Amino acid sequence: MNESTAIVVPGEEKLQGQGDRLLAMAREIRVTDQVSHQAATDFGVTVKDHLTKIDETFDPSIAQAHKTHKMMLGAKQVHTEKPRQAQGIIRNVIADYLDEQAQIRREAERKALDARRKAEQEKARQEEEAMRKAREAEEAGKVEEAEAILEEEIQAPIPEAEPVAPIPEAPKAQGSSARLSWSADVVDMKSLCRAIAEGRQSETLVKPNQTILDAMARSAKGTLDVPGVKAVSRQVVSFRGSR
């Protein structure tokens, strides 16, 4: 027994089996002339009446359950509103601190990289200078001196990088975790649409406002004039109950 069958609604037993019967009948109906059109309409009225009975059977209980649900949600919100505000505040405070520490780490990494790059550049300068001196010595016939210069340069270590502050570790706290979350803000809709039109981005990046387009179609009907959009019409059949 599932949760839905465990709920007892007065009058529900009178509806049992009616849905299957109406569905089977509907699948057999064909409209080919005025007589069958009227017969199908009469059947539609019967279905409409049955749906009305379903509404009358369930709606009072649903309304009461909805009222109770709203009351319970309201009571819960009284107790959760301020704690959730407090949670949001502390999340922002921690996030601001973590962002600040991440910036400090990035700056420390940049300085360390710059220091290594400068040391490597100084080593390259020294090697170039040694090569120049060795060539001059060789051209002057001082072969041994040229070899000594090159040998000395080969054995020379890379100059020490300028001391920089150590790179701090990412802060951690027991009871919480943090991850870097990325999102996208559309700052120029025209540029985005232009990139899609030119095939540089996928059209899945934008979604038409179907609600507004449908309202425009209902207003303009067959004269709707929107690039890339066409007006579509279809007969909509409704039934009046027998009551």
Summary of the structure (lengths in Angstrom):
residues: 243
radius of gyration: 39.5
end to end distance: 36.1
largest distance: 121.7
contacts: 458
relative contact order: 0.08
helix: 67%
strand: 1%
